Every structure is written in C-alpha cells, then in structure tokens.
Amino acid sequence: MSNLLRCLPAGNTETAGWPWTEETDQAVYAGRTDWPRISIVTPSYNQGQFLEETIRSVLLQNYPNLQYIVIDGGSTDGSVEIIKKYEPWIDYWVSEKDRGQSHAINKGLERCNGVWFNWINSDDCLLPGALAAIGQADPQAILVSGAEVTGPNLQQIRPLGRTKLGPTLEEAIVNQYICQQGVFFRTEEVKKSGGVREELHYVMDLDLIIRLLLRHGRKATGEIPETLAFFRQHGNAKTAMVAEKFLEEERRLFRGLAEAVGCRQELRERLGNPSGKEISFPETKRLARARLEGLMAIRFWWGEGVEQAWKERKFNIFKKEVEGFRKNYPGIRTGRIRKLGPLARLPESWLSLISKFRASG
C-alpha cells in the first residue's frame, strides 16, 4: 500500500478492490523521470453515487505527472461534498451552472497543460495502469486508443472493445466505432481544433475524432494493447435514456460532411434536415469524395433503407429503395448489395416466400 492510498479518505469501505482498496503499483514508474504530463477532466452533474469511484480511479493511478480537473455543473446531490474530500489531490475544481457536458469539458480543457488529454465522465473509471500505458505511448500520435470494459459496476465487467478506425480515412470516419473513455488525445491538437463542439451533447467525441482525422490523416493515430477504462452501463446514462438523440446528432455530422464534399442531393436528403445550425467541416482536402460518398450511401441508404425494409418485410418499399440506390450508385455491387439487390426484380409474393424461407433457415 502506497502513501497515497493511506492518505486518501477511506471511501466506500464496503467495496473491496480497485479503486477502493487497490491502486496502480508505483513500481511501474520506477527507472524513469520524464513521464509526460497527462491532463484529465471529469465533467460532472448530479452523479454523486458514482463520482467518488471515478475520482479514486484517476488519483490511484499514482501517475507521477498528473493534472486532474473536476468541472461540476452545480450538483445538488452531495457531489460537491465528495469533491471536497479529495480537494488536496485535485488540481482544480469548480461547481457552477454550465451549458452542459461539452461546455464543462471545454472549461476544463482551457486549464489543461499536459501532453495527453481525455475526459473521464463522472460515472466511468480508469483501470489500474491506464496512465502508465498512455505515458509510454507514441508521442507523435494525435490520439492513442486502448481497450475498454463495460458493465453495471467494476465487479461485473465484460469486454467492450476499443475505438475502431478503418484502414482508409473515409472508412475511419464512416465505419468507426468509438470508445471515448479509452482514447487519449494530444492536448495541443485538441486546443488547435477548438475543443469539443458545445452545440453537440452526444457525439462530441466522434466529431472531435473526425476533425482530427481530417487535419492529420489516418496514419496519425495509434493503438496500444492495454485495457484502459470502464464504461458504466446504468439506467440513467445518456446512452440508455436518449439513444435516438445520439443517432440524430450523428446524422447531423454526416449531413455536414456530405455538404462539405458535395455529395449528391439524394444522399443528403437521406440524412434528413438537421435541426439548428449546420455542422461545418472546412478541412476536407484529404478526403476522396467518391469513396466517402459510397461508404455513406452503403450505410445510410442501403443499410437503413433497403435492409430495414427487407427486415420489416415491407417489400414494396424494399423494391423502391433498391431501384433508387441502383440508379444513384450503379457501381456499388459488394457483399449484401450483390446478394440481396437482384431480389428486387421479383414479385412481392415471391419475396414474401423467400424471406420466410430465410428466416426459418
């Protein structure tokens, strides 16, 4: 047990294990004195039931060059009392009304001076050794991704995966899979990009990654094998309560990209008419427009239009969707498109039989 664990408040004495009664072994930092500074911001609002575990998971990394900032939005549930317990080990904290999570992240980012930056939400945690792994990551990368676990608590976890970015820039943007808690960013590059967009409340992480990719290219990212973070699943999480809002904002991002590179009107209409100000992407010179549009068409037209109509057995709509897709993208004939597309030429009665046969098989 290190001096830090002995000095910290006891916390939840009913819960053993990380980060209540365990910590990252200080021996992992031995033999090196130039550990890069890592800045972490925890945006928080009325999540006192989880906040202490989050704070301890950061502090008990024992990282020798840590900057830790907590930005609370004026919580009324006891969160402030929890923060005050750990005030001696927190570089800066404030509790005041803000404009939401993205605003809180940017408020913290303004004070960050580390080489690496990430935000760890007040219901998530870092895992033992996470910052040691980041401290040894490629210093030339603009972002570094590790793996994550998930579950209702740290005693019931299962693998979640890691942020996945496709092999090309266009695939990295369209076919991405984001696990934000396990992604650390070069602080200076995030600041140059203006931080996270405060008009976004759900996919600000995806937007930030897209903008960094557009500026620096796919090869500027890195991966490490370590599992870095825990993403908590619970009934009051934004991902559980307002999943449709995530999808709405994501489509708004891709609508902005489609506008920026000049995708055809038919595809832009598929992405809907976003509410509020259009998302702007001025740095698109690295993008191959045809490849980007093709990938977006496969995802948002074929995937959401054709495939969904087939799944719901709405065969008249299925036939129209296939016809529209073929008309606009005759050269795309891969995977499910090649297999499912020809069925649109058959009568609806035949399609009904085929779908029943496939479902039973």
SETIDREN-422026 format. One record per residue (C-alpha): residue number from 1; residue in three letters; x, y, z. Coordinates in steps of 0.2 Angstrom, whole numbers, padded with zeros to 4 digits. Layout:
N
<pt resi="NUM" resn="ALA" px="X" py="Y" pz="Z"/>
...
! end
This chain:
361
<pt resi="1" resn="MET" px="0000" py="0000" pz="0000"/>
<pt resi="2" resn="SER" px="0007" py="0017" pz="-0005"/>
<pt resi="3" resn="ASN" px="0007" py="0033" pz="0004"/>
<pt resi="4" resn="LEU" px="-0007" py="0040" pz="-0007"/>
<pt resi="5" resn="LEU" px="-0019" py="0026" pz="-0003"/>
<pt resi="6" resn="ARG" px="-0015" py="0028" pz="0015"/>
<pt resi="7" resn="CYS" px="-0018" py="0047" pz="0014"/>
<pt resi="8" resn="LEU" px="-0034" py="0047" pz="0004"/>
<pt resi="9" resn="PRO" px="-0051" py="0046" pz="0013"/>
<pt resi="10" resn="ALA" px="-0057" py="0028" pz="0015"/>
<pt resi="11" resn="GLY" px="-0071" py="0030" pz="0003"/>
<pt resi="12" resn="ASN" px="-0083" py="0016" pz="0002"/>
<pt resi="13" resn="THR" px="-0077" py="0003" pz="0014"/>
<pt resi="14" resn="GLU" px="-0090" py="-0010" pz="0009"/>
<pt resi="15" resn="THR" px="-0082" py="-0011" pz="-0008"/>
<pt resi="16" resn="ALA" px="-0065" py="-0020" pz="-0010"/>
<pt resi="17" resn="GLY" px="-0054" py="-0020" pz="-0025"/>
<pt resi="18" resn="TRP" px="-0050" py="-0006" pz="-0037"/>
<pt resi="19" resn="PRO" px="-0051" py="0008" pz="-0033"/>
<pt resi="20" resn="TRP" px="-0056" py="0007" pz="-0016"/>
<pt resi="21" resn="THR" px="-0043" py="-0004" pz="-0008"/>
<pt resi="22" resn="GLU" px="-0031" py="-0006" pz="-0023"/>
<pt resi="23" resn="GLU" px="-0020" py="0005" pz="-0033"/>
<pt resi="24" resn="THR" px="-0008" py="0005" pz="-0048"/>
<pt resi="25" resn="ASP" px="0009" py="-0001" pz="-0041"/>
<pt resi="26" resn="GLN" px="0021" py="0013" pz="-0040"/>
<pt resi="27" resn="ALA" px="0035" py="0001" pz="-0046"/>
<pt resi="28" resn="VAL" px="0028" py="0003" pz="-0064"/>
<pt resi="29" resn="TYR" px="0035" py="0021" pz="-0064"/>
<pt resi="30" resn="ALA" px="0052" py="0016" pz="-0057"/>
<pt resi="31" resn="GLY" px="0068" py="0020" pz="-0068"/>
<pt resi="32" resn="ARG" px="0061" py="0034" pz="-0077"/>
<pt resi="33" resn="THR" px="0059" py="0053" pz="-0073"/>
<pt resi="34" resn="ASP" px="0052" py="0060" pz="-0089"/>
<pt resi="35" resn="TRP" px="0034" py="0054" pz="-0089"/>
<pt resi="36" resn="PRO" px="0024" py="0065" pz="-0100"/>
<pt resi="37" resn="ARG" px="0011" py="0076" pz="-0091"/>
<pt resi="38" resn="ILE" px="-0007" py="0069" pz="-0093"/>
<pt resi="39" resn="SER" px="-0022" py="0080" pz="-0091"/>
<pt resi="40" resn="ILE" px="-0039" py="0073" pz="-0086"/>
<pt resi="41" resn="VAL" px="-0055" py="0082" pz="-0085"/>
<pt resi="42" resn="THR" px="-0071" py="0075" pz="-0076"/>
<pt resi="43" resn="PRO" px="-0087" py="0084" pz="-0081"/>
<pt resi="44" resn="SER" px="-0100" py="0080" pz="-0068"/>
<pt resi="45" resn="TYR" px="-0118" py="0084" pz="-0063"/>
<pt resi="46" resn="ASN" px="-0128" py="0075" pz="-0050"/>
<pt resi="47" resn="GLN" px="-0120" py="0058" pz="-0051"/>
<pt resi="48" resn="GLY" px="-0114" py="0058" pz="-0033"/>
<pt resi="49" resn="GLN" px="-0117" py="0039" pz="-0032"/>
<pt resi="50" resn="PHE" px="-0103" py="0036" pz="-0045"/>
<pt resi="51" resn="LEU" px="-0092" py="0051" pz="-0043"/>
<pt resi="52" resn="GLU" px="-0081" py="0045" pz="-0029"/>
<pt resi="53" resn="GLU" px="-0076" py="0029" pz="-0038"/>
<pt resi="54" resn="THR" px="-0072" py="0040" pz="-0054"/>
<pt resi="55" resn="ILE" px="-0061" py="0051" pz="-0044"/>
<pt resi="56" resn="ARG" px="-0052" py="0037" pz="-0035"/>
<pt resi="57" resn="SER" px="-0049" py="0028" pz="-0051"/>
<pt resi="58" resn="VAL" px="-0039" py="0043" pz="-0058"/>
<pt resi="59" resn="LEU" px="-0029" py="0048" pz="-0042"/>
<pt resi="60" resn="LEU" px="-0025" py="0030" pz="-0038"/>
<pt resi="61" resn="GLN" px="-0016" py="0028" pz="-0054"/>
<pt resi="62" resn="ASN" px="-0001" py="0035" pz="-0044"/>
<pt resi="63" resn="TYR" px="0004" py="0043" pz="-0060"/>
<pt resi="64" resn="PRO" px="0019" py="0055" pz="-0057"/>
<pt resi="65" resn="ASN" px="0014" py="0069" pz="-0068"/>
<pt resi="66" resn="LEU" px="-0005" py="0070" pz="-0067"/>
<pt resi="67" resn="GLN" px="-0016" py="0085" pz="-0069"/>
<pt resi="68" resn="TYR" px="-0033" py="0082" pz="-0063"/>
<pt resi="69" resn="ILE" px="-0048" py="0094" pz="-0065"/>
<pt resi="70" resn="VAL" px="-0066" py="0092" pz="-0060"/>
<pt resi="71" resn="ILE" px="-0079" py="0103" pz="-0068"/>
<pt resi="72" resn="ASP" px="-0096" py="0101" pz="-0059"/>
<pt resi="73" resn="GLY" px="-0112" py="0109" pz="-0066"/>
<pt resi="74" resn="GLY" px="-0119" py="0114" pz="-0049"/>
<pt resi="75" resn="SER" px="-0124" py="0097" pz="-0042"/>
<pt resi="76" resn="THR" px="-0136" py="0096" pz="-0028"/>
<pt resi="77" resn="ASP" px="-0135" py="0078" pz="-0023"/>
<pt resi="78" resn="GLY" px="-0119" py="0078" pz="-0012"/>
<pt resi="79" resn="SER" px="-0106" py="0078" pz="-0027"/>
<pt resi="80" resn="VAL" px="-0098" py="0094" pz="-0020"/>
<pt resi="81" resn="GLU" px="-0095" py="0086" pz="-0003"/>
<pt resi="82" resn="ILE" px="-0087" py="0071" pz="-0012"/>
<pt resi="83" resn="ILE" px="-0076" py="0083" pz="-0022"/>
<pt resi="84" resn="LYS" px="-0070" py="0092" pz="-0007"/>
<pt resi="85" resn="LYS" px="-0065" py="0076" pz="0001"/>
<pt resi="86" resn="TYR" px="-0052" py="0074" pz="-0012"/>
<pt resi="87" resn="GLU" px="-0048" py="0093" pz="-0015"/>
<pt resi="88" resn="PRO" px="-0030" py="0091" pz="-0009"/>
<pt resi="89" resn="TRP" px="-0026" py="0079" pz="-0024"/>
<pt resi="90" resn="ILE" px="-0036" py="0089" pz="-0037"/>
<pt resi="91" resn="ASP" px="-0028" py="0102" pz="-0047"/>
<pt resi="92" resn="TYR" px="-0043" py="0112" pz="-0050"/>
<pt resi="93" resn="TRP" px="-0062" py="0110" pz="-0047"/>
<pt resi="94" resn="VAL" px="-0077" py="0121" pz="-0048"/>
<pt resi="95" resn="SER" px="-0096" py="0118" pz="-0045"/>
<pt resi="96" resn="GLU" px="-0107" py="0131" pz="-0055"/>
<pt resi="97" resn="LYS" px="-0120" py="0131" pz="-0068"/>
<pt resi="98" resn="ASP" px="-0114" py="0127" pz="-0086"/>
<pt resi="99" resn="ARG" px="-0121" py="0124" pz="-0103"/>
<pt resi="100" resn="GLY" px="-0120" py="0105" pz="-0102"/>
<pt resi="101" resn="GLN" px="-0106" py="0092" pz="-0104"/>
<pt resi="102" resn="SER" px="-0097" py="0099" pz="-0119"/>
<pt resi="103" resn="HIS" px="-0096" py="0116" pz="-0111"/>
<pt resi="104" resn="ALA" px="-0089" py="0108" pz="-0095"/>
<pt resi="105" resn="ILE" px="-0076" py="0098" pz="-0105"/>
<pt resi="106" resn="ASN" px="-0070" py="0114" pz="-0113"/>
<pt resi="107" resn="LYS" px="-0070" py="0124" pz="-0097"/>
<pt resi="108" resn="GLY" px="-0058" py="0110" pz="-0090"/>
<pt resi="109" resn="LEU" px="-0048" py="0110" pz="-0107"/>
<pt resi="110" resn="GLU" px="-0044" py="0128" pz="-0105"/>
<pt resi="111" resn="ARG" px="-0034" py="0124" pz="-0090"/>
<pt resi="112" resn="CYS" px="-0025" py="0108" pz="-0096"/>
<pt resi="113" resn="ASN" px="-0007" py="0109" pz="-0099"/>
<pt resi="114" resn="GLY" px="-0002" py="0091" pz="-0102"/>
<pt resi="115" resn="VAL" px="0004" py="0082" pz="-0117"/>
<pt resi="116" resn="TRP" px="-0011" py="0070" pz="-0117"/>
<pt resi="117" resn="PHE" px="-0029" py="0074" pz="-0113"/>
<pt resi="118" resn="ASN" px="-0045" py="0065" pz="-0110"/>
<pt resi="119" resn="TRP" px="-0061" py="0067" pz="-0101"/>
<pt resi="120" resn="ILE" px="-0067" py="0053" pz="-0089"/>
<pt resi="121" resn="ASN" px="-0086" py="0056" pz="-0086"/>
<pt resi="122" resn="SER" px="-0092" py="0055" pz="-0068"/>
<pt resi="123" resn="ASP" px="-0100" py="0038" pz="-0070"/>
<pt resi="124" resn="ASP" px="-0085" py="0030" pz="-0078"/>
<pt resi="125" resn="CYS" px="-0067" py="0024" pz="-0072"/>
<pt resi="126" resn="LEU" px="-0050" py="0022" pz="-0077"/>
<pt resi="127" resn="LEU" px="-0042" py="0004" pz="-0074"/>
<pt resi="128" resn="PRO" px="-0026" py="0000" pz="-0065"/>
<pt resi="129" resn="GLY" px="-0011" py="0005" pz="-0075"/>
<pt resi="130" resn="ALA" px="-0020" py="0015" pz="-0088"/>
<pt resi="131" resn="LEU" px="-0010" py="0031" pz="-0087"/>
<pt resi="132" resn="ALA" px="0006" py="0021" pz="-0086"/>
<pt resi="133" resn="ALA" px="0002" py="0014" pz="-0103"/>
<pt resi="134" resn="ILE" px="-0003" py="0031" pz="-0110"/>
<pt resi="135" resn="GLY" px="0013" py="0038" pz="-0103"/>
<pt resi="136" resn="GLN" px="0023" py="0026" pz="-0114"/>
<pt resi="137" resn="ALA" px="0013" py="0028" pz="-0130"/>
<pt resi="138" resn="ASP" px="0019" py="0036" pz="-0146"/>
<pt resi="139" resn="PRO" px="0022" py="0054" pz="-0143"/>
<pt resi="140" resn="GLN" px="0020" py="0058" pz="-0161"/>
<pt resi="141" resn="ALA" px="0002" py="0051" pz="-0162"/>
<pt resi="142" resn="ILE" px="-0013" py="0064" pz="-0161"/>
<pt resi="143" resn="LEU" px="-0023" py="0051" pz="-0152"/>
<pt resi="144" resn="VAL" px="-0020" py="0034" pz="-0144"/>
<pt resi="145" resn="SER" px="-0033" py="0021" pz="-0142"/>
<pt resi="146" resn="GLY" px="-0034" py="0007" pz="-0129"/>
<pt resi="147" resn="ALA" px="-0047" py="-0006" pz="-0125"/>
<pt resi="148" resn="GLU" px="-0062" py="-0004" pz="-0113"/>
<pt resi="149" resn="VAL" px="-0073" py="-0015" pz="-0102"/>
<pt resi="150" resn="THR" px="-0091" py="-0012" pz="-0098"/>
<pt resi="151" resn="GLY" px="-0105" py="-0017" pz="-0085"/>
<pt resi="152" resn="PRO" px="-0115" py="-0010" pz="-0071"/>
<pt resi="153" resn="ASN" px="-0100" py="-0010" pz="-0059"/>
<pt resi="154" resn="LEU" px="-0082" py="-0014" pz="-0058"/>
<pt resi="155" resn="GLN" px="-0086" py="-0031" pz="-0050"/>
<pt resi="156" resn="GLN" px="-0097" py="-0036" pz="-0066"/>
<pt resi="157" resn="ILE" px="-0087" py="-0032" pz="-0081"/>
<pt resi="158" resn="ARG" px="-0086" py="-0039" pz="-0099"/>
<pt resi="159" resn="PRO" px="-0075" py="-0033" pz="-0114"/>
<pt resi="160" resn="LEU" px="-0082" py="-0019" pz="-0124"/>
<pt resi="161" resn="GLY" px="-0069" py="-0017" pz="-0137"/>
<pt resi="162" resn="ARG" px="-0059" py="-0002" pz="-0142"/>
<pt resi="163" resn="THR" px="-0061" py="0013" pz="-0154"/>
<pt resi="164" resn="LYS" px="-0060" py="0006" pz="-0171"/>
<pt resi="165" resn="LEU" px="-0055" py="0016" pz="-0186"/>
<pt resi="166" resn="GLY" px="-0055" py="0009" pz="-0203"/>
<pt resi="167" resn="PRO" px="-0039" py="0007" pz="-0214"/>
<pt resi="168" resn="THR" px="-0043" py="0022" pz="-0225"/>
<pt resi="169" resn="LEU" px="-0048" py="0040" pz="-0219"/>
<pt resi="170" resn="GLU" px="-0065" py="0038" pz="-0227"/>
<pt resi="171" resn="GLU" px="-0068" py="0021" pz="-0218"/>
<pt resi="172" resn="ALA" px="-0061" py="0028" pz="-0202"/>
<pt resi="173" resn="ILE" px="-0074" py="0041" pz="-0202"/>
<pt resi="174" resn="VAL" px="-0090" py="0032" pz="-0209"/>
<pt resi="175" resn="ASN" px="-0087" py="0015" pz="-0201"/>
<pt resi="176" resn="GLN" px="-0080" py="0020" pz="-0185"/>
<pt resi="177" resn="TYR" px="-0083" py="0013" pz="-0168"/>
<pt resi="178" resn="ILE" px="-0079" py="0025" pz="-0154"/>
<pt resi="179" resn="CYS" px="-0075" py="0020" pz="-0136"/>
<pt resi="180" resn="GLN" px="-0070" py="0038" pz="-0129"/>
<pt resi="181" resn="GLN" px="-0065" py="0033" pz="-0112"/>
<pt resi="182" resn="GLY" px="-0051" py="0023" pz="-0119"/>
<pt resi="183" resn="VAL" px="-0045" py="0037" pz="-0131"/>
<pt resi="184" resn="PHE" px="-0032" py="0050" pz="-0126"/>
<pt resi="185" resn="PHE" px="-0028" py="0065" pz="-0137"/>
<pt resi="186" resn="ARG" px="-0014" py="0076" pz="-0139"/>
<pt resi="187" resn="THR" px="-0019" py="0091" pz="-0129"/>
<pt resi="188" resn="GLU" px="-0012" py="0104" pz="-0141"/>
<pt resi="189" resn="GLU" px="-0021" py="0097" pz="-0156"/>
<pt resi="190" resn="VAL" px="-0037" py="0097" pz="-0147"/>
<pt resi="191" resn="LYS" px="-0035" py="0115" pz="-0142"/>
<pt resi="192" resn="LYS" px="-0030" py="0119" pz="-0160"/>
<pt resi="193" resn="SER" px="-0046" py="0111" pz="-0165"/>
<pt resi="194" resn="GLY" px="-0056" py="0122" pz="-0153"/>
<pt resi="195" resn="GLY" px="-0060" py="0109" pz="-0141"/>
<pt resi="196" resn="VAL" px="-0077" py="0099" pz="-0142"/>
<pt resi="197" resn="ARG" px="-0092" py="0107" pz="-0151"/>
<pt resi="198" resn="GLU" px="-0103" py="0114" pz="-0137"/>
<pt resi="199" resn="GLU" px="-0118" py="0113" pz="-0148"/>
<pt resi="200" resn="LEU" px="-0116" py="0094" pz="-0148"/>
<pt resi="201" resn="HIS" px="-0121" py="0085" pz="-0132"/>
<pt resi="202" resn="TYR" px="-0120" py="0066" pz="-0138"/>
<pt resi="203" resn="VAL" px="-0107" py="0064" pz="-0151"/>
<pt resi="204" resn="MET" px="-0094" py="0077" pz="-0147"/>
<pt resi="205" resn="ASP" px="-0081" py="0063" pz="-0146"/>
<pt resi="206" resn="LEU" px="-0085" py="0057" pz="-0164"/>
<pt resi="207" resn="ASP" px="-0085" py="0075" pz="-0170"/>
<pt resi="208" resn="LEU" px="-0068" py="0078" pz="-0162"/>
<pt resi="209" resn="ILE" px="-0060" py="0062" pz="-0169"/>
<pt resi="210" resn="ILE" px="-0067" py="0066" pz="-0187"/>
<pt resi="211" resn="ARG" px="-0059" py="0084" pz="-0186"/>
<pt resi="212" resn="LEU" px="-0043" py="0077" pz="-0180"/>
<pt resi="213" resn="LEU" px="-0043" py="0064" pz="-0194"/>
<pt resi="214" resn="LEU" px="-0047" py="0077" pz="-0207"/>
<pt resi="215" resn="ARG" px="-0032" py="0088" pz="-0201"/>
<pt resi="216" resn="HIS" px="-0019" py="0075" pz="-0199"/>
<pt resi="217" resn="GLY" px="-0024" py="0059" pz="-0208"/>
<pt resi="218" resn="ARG" px="-0027" py="0041" pz="-0203"/>
<pt resi="219" resn="LYS" px="-0009" py="0037" pz="-0200"/>
<pt resi="220" resn="ALA" px="-0008" py="0049" pz="-0186"/>
<pt resi="221" resn="THR" px="-0017" py="0038" pz="-0174"/>
<pt resi="222" resn="GLY" px="-0011" py="0024" pz="-0163"/>
<pt resi="223" resn="GLU" px="-0016" py="0009" pz="-0153"/>
<pt resi="224" resn="ILE" px="-0010" py="0001" pz="-0138"/>
<pt resi="225" resn="PRO" px="-0015" py="-0017" pz="-0131"/>
<pt resi="226" resn="GLU" px="-0019" py="-0012" pz="-0113"/>
<pt resi="227" resn="THR" px="-0037" py="-0011" pz="-0107"/>
<pt resi="228" resn="LEU" px="-0038" py="0007" pz="-0100"/>
<pt resi="229" resn="ALA" px="-0056" py="0011" pz="-0095"/>
<pt resi="230" resn="PHE" px="-0073" py="0006" pz="-0088"/>
<pt resi="231" resn="PHE" px="-0089" py="0012" pz="-0097"/>
<pt resi="232" resn="ARG" px="-0103" py="0010" pz="-0084"/>
<pt resi="233" resn="GLN" px="-0120" py="0005" pz="-0090"/>
<pt resi="234" resn="HIS" px="-0134" py="0011" pz="-0080"/>
<pt resi="235" resn="GLY" px="-0152" py="0016" pz="-0082"/>
<pt resi="236" resn="ASN" px="-0149" py="0035" pz="-0080"/>
<pt resi="237" resn="ALA" px="-0134" py="0035" pz="-0093"/>
<pt resi="238" resn="LYS" px="-0137" py="0046" pz="-0108"/>
<pt resi="239" resn="THR" px="-0134" py="0031" pz="-0120"/>
<pt resi="240" resn="ALA" px="-0148" py="0022" pz="-0111"/>
<pt resi="241" resn="MET" px="-0160" py="0037" pz="-0109"/>
<pt resi="242" resn="VAL" px="-0159" py="0046" pz="-0126"/>
<pt resi="243" resn="ALA" px="-0152" py="0034" pz="-0139"/>
<pt resi="244" resn="GLU" px="-0162" py="0042" pz="-0153"/>
<pt resi="245" resn="LYS" px="-0153" py="0059" pz="-0149"/>
<pt resi="246" resn="PHE" px="-0136" py="0051" pz="-0152"/>
<pt resi="247" resn="LEU" px="-0142" py="0045" pz="-0169"/>
<pt resi="248" resn="GLU" px="-0149" py="0062" pz="-0173"/>
<pt resi="249" resn="GLU" px="-0133" py="0071" pz="-0169"/>
<pt resi="250" resn="GLU" px="-0123" py="0058" pz="-0179"/>
<pt resi="251" resn="ARG" px="-0133" py="0060" pz="-0194"/>
<pt resi="252" resn="ARG" px="-0131" py="0079" pz="-0192"/>
<pt resi="253" resn="LEU" px="-0112" py="0076" pz="-0193"/>
<pt resi="254" resn="PHE" px="-0113" py="0066" pz="-0208"/>
<pt resi="255" resn="ARG" px="-0125" py="0078" pz="-0216"/>
<pt resi="256" resn="GLY" px="-0112" py="0092" pz="-0213"/>
<pt resi="257" resn="LEU" px="-0098" py="0081" pz="-0221"/>
<pt resi="258" resn="ALA" px="-0110" py="0077" pz="-0236"/>
<pt resi="259" resn="GLU" px="-0112" py="0096" pz="-0239"/>
<pt resi="260" resn="ALA" px="-0094" py="0100" pz="-0237"/>
<pt resi="261" resn="VAL" px="-0088" py="0087" pz="-0250"/>
<pt resi="262" resn="GLY" px="-0103" py="0089" pz="-0262"/>
<pt resi="263" resn="CYS" px="-0112" py="0073" pz="-0261"/>
<pt resi="264" resn="ARG" px="-0127" py="0071" pz="-0272"/>
<pt resi="265" resn="GLN" px="-0143" py="0078" pz="-0266"/>
<pt resi="266" resn="GLU" px="-0152" py="0061" pz="-0265"/>
<pt resi="267" resn="LEU" px="-0140" py="0056" pz="-0251"/>
<pt resi="268" resn="ARG" px="-0140" py="0072" pz="-0242"/>
<pt resi="269" resn="GLU" px="-0159" py="0070" pz="-0241"/>
<pt resi="270" resn="ARG" px="-0157" py="0053" pz="-0234"/>
<pt resi="271" resn="LEU" px="-0148" py="0061" pz="-0219"/>
<pt resi="272" resn="GLY" px="-0163" py="0072" pz="-0215"/>
<pt resi="273" resn="ASN" px="-0164" py="0090" pz="-0212"/>
<pt resi="274" resn="PRO" px="-0154" py="0093" pz="-0196"/>
<pt resi="275" resn="SER" px="-0162" py="0105" pz="-0183"/>
<pt resi="276" resn="GLY" px="-0151" py="0120" pz="-0178"/>
<pt resi="277" resn="LYS" px="-0135" py="0126" pz="-0186"/>
<pt resi="278" resn="GLU" px="-0127" py="0115" pz="-0199"/>
<pt resi="279" resn="ILE" px="-0111" py="0107" pz="-0194"/>
<pt resi="280" resn="SER" px="-0096" py="0114" pz="-0204"/>
<pt resi="281" resn="PHE" px="-0081" py="0104" pz="-0209"/>
<pt resi="282" resn="PRO" px="-0069" py="0116" pz="-0218"/>
<pt resi="283" resn="GLU" px="-0054" py="0104" pz="-0219"/>
<pt resi="284" resn="THR" px="-0059" py="0091" pz="-0231"/>
<pt resi="285" resn="LYS" px="-0045" py="0091" pz="-0244"/>
<pt resi="286" resn="ARG" px="-0038" py="0074" pz="-0238"/>
<pt resi="287" resn="LEU" px="-0055" py="0066" pz="-0242"/>
<pt resi="288" resn="ALA" px="-0058" py="0056" pz="-0258"/>
<pt resi="289" resn="ARG" px="-0076" py="0061" pz="-0261"/>
<pt resi="290" resn="ALA" px="-0081" py="0046" pz="-0271"/>
<pt resi="291" resn="ARG" px="-0076" py="0034" pz="-0258"/>
<pt resi="292" resn="LEU" px="-0083" py="0044" pz="-0244"/>
<pt resi="293" resn="GLU" px="-0100" py="0045" pz="-0253"/>
<pt resi="294" resn="GLY" px="-0100" py="0027" pz="-0257"/>
<pt resi="295" resn="LEU" px="-0097" py="0022" pz="-0239"/>
<pt resi="296" resn="MET" px="-0111" py="0034" pz="-0233"/>
<pt resi="297" resn="ALA" px="-0123" py="0028" pz="-0246"/>
<pt resi="298" resn="ILE" px="-0120" py="0010" pz="-0241"/>
<pt resi="299" resn="ARG" px="-0123" py="0014" pz="-0223"/>
<pt resi="300" resn="PHE" px="-0137" py="0027" pz="-0223"/>
<pt resi="301" resn="TRP" px="-0146" py="0022" pz="-0239"/>
<pt resi="302" resn="TRP" px="-0143" py="0003" pz="-0241"/>
<pt resi="303" resn="GLY" px="-0141" py="-0001" pz="-0223"/>
<pt resi="304" resn="GLU" px="-0155" py="0010" pz="-0216"/>
<pt resi="305" resn="GLY" px="-0167" py="0010" pz="-0231"/>
<pt resi="306" resn="VAL" px="-0165" py="-0006" pz="-0241"/>
<pt resi="307" resn="GLU" px="-0160" py="-0018" pz="-0227"/>
<pt resi="308" resn="GLN" px="-0173" py="-0011" pz="-0215"/>
<pt resi="309" resn="ALA" px="-0187" py="-0013" pz="-0227"/>
<pt resi="310" resn="TRP" px="-0182" py="-0031" pz="-0230"/>
<pt resi="311" resn="LYS" px="-0181" py="-0034" pz="-0212"/>
<pt resi="312" resn="GLU" px="-0198" py="-0027" pz="-0209"/>
<pt resi="313" resn="ARG" px="-0205" py="-0037" pz="-0224"/>
<pt resi="314" resn="LYS" px="-0211" py="-0021" pz="-0232"/>
<pt resi="315" resn="PHE" px="-0207" py="-0027" pz="-0250"/>
<pt resi="316" resn="ASN" px="-0215" py="-0013" pz="-0260"/>
<pt resi="317" resn="ILE" px="-0203" py="-0001" pz="-0251"/>
<pt resi="318" resn="PHE" px="-0189" py="-0013" pz="-0252"/>
<pt resi="319" resn="LYS" px="-0191" py="-0013" pz="-0271"/>
<pt resi="320" resn="LYS" px="-0192" py="0006" pz="-0272"/>
<pt resi="321" resn="GLU" px="-0176" py="0008" pz="-0261"/>
<pt resi="322" resn="VAL" px="-0166" py="-0004" pz="-0271"/>
<pt resi="323" resn="GLU" px="-0171" py="0004" pz="-0288"/>
<pt resi="324" resn="GLY" px="-0166" py="0021" pz="-0281"/>
<pt resi="325" resn="PHE" px="-0150" py="0015" pz="-0274"/>
<pt resi="326" resn="ARG" px="-0145" py="0007" pz="-0291"/>
<pt resi="327" resn="LYS" px="-0150" py="0022" pz="-0300"/>
<pt resi="328" resn="ASN" px="-0138" py="0033" pz="-0290"/>
<pt resi="329" resn="TYR" px="-0124" py="0021" pz="-0286"/>
<pt resi="330" resn="PRO" px="-0124" py="0008" pz="-0300"/>
<pt resi="331" resn="GLY" px="-0106" py="0004" pz="-0297"/>
<pt resi="332" resn="ILE" px="-0108" py="-0002" pz="-0279"/>
<pt resi="333" resn="ARG" px="-0110" py="-0021" pz="-0280"/>
<pt resi="334" resn="THR" px="-0102" py="-0029" pz="-0265"/>
<pt resi="335" resn="GLY" px="-0107" py="-0040" pz="-0251"/>
<pt resi="336" resn="ARG" px="-0126" py="-0039" pz="-0246"/>
<pt resi="337" resn="ILE" px="-0129" py="-0027" pz="-0261"/>
<pt resi="338" resn="ARG" px="-0124" py="-0040" pz="-0273"/>
<pt resi="339" resn="LYS" px="-0134" py="-0054" pz="-0265"/>
<pt resi="340" resn="LEU" px="-0149" py="-0045" pz="-0260"/>
<pt resi="341" resn="GLY" px="-0151" py="-0032" pz="-0274"/>
<pt resi="342" resn="PRO" px="-0157" py="-0044" pz="-0288"/>
<pt resi="343" resn="LEU" px="-0172" py="-0050" pz="-0277"/>
<pt resi="344" resn="ALA" px="-0180" py="-0033" pz="-0280"/>
<pt resi="345" resn="ARG" px="-0184" py="-0039" pz="-0298"/>
<pt resi="346" resn="LEU" px="-0196" py="-0052" pz="-0291"/>
<pt resi="347" resn="PRO" px="-0214" py="-0051" pz="-0287"/>
<pt resi="348" resn="GLU" px="-0219" py="-0046" pz="-0269"/>
<pt resi="349" resn="SER" px="-0227" py="-0063" pz="-0267"/>
<pt resi="350" resn="TRP" px="-0210" py="-0072" pz="-0271"/>
<pt resi="351" resn="LEU" px="-0201" py="-0060" pz="-0259"/>
<pt resi="352" resn="SER" px="-0213" py="-0065" pz="-0245"/>
<pt resi="353" resn="LEU" px="-0209" py="-0083" pz="-0248"/>
<pt resi="354" resn="ILE" px="-0190" py="-0081" pz="-0249"/>
<pt resi="355" resn="SER" px="-0190" py="-0070" pz="-0233"/>
<pt resi="356" resn="LYS" px="-0200" py="-0084" pz="-0224"/>
<pt resi="357" resn="PHE" px="-0188" py="-0097" pz="-0230"/>
<pt resi="358" resn="ARG" px="-0173" py="-0087" pz="-0225"/>
<pt resi="359" resn="ALA" px="-0180" py="-0083" pz="-0208"/>
<pt resi="360" resn="SER" px="-0184" py="-0102" pz="-0204"/>
<pt resi="361" resn="GLY" px="-0167" py="-0107" pz="-0211"/>
! end
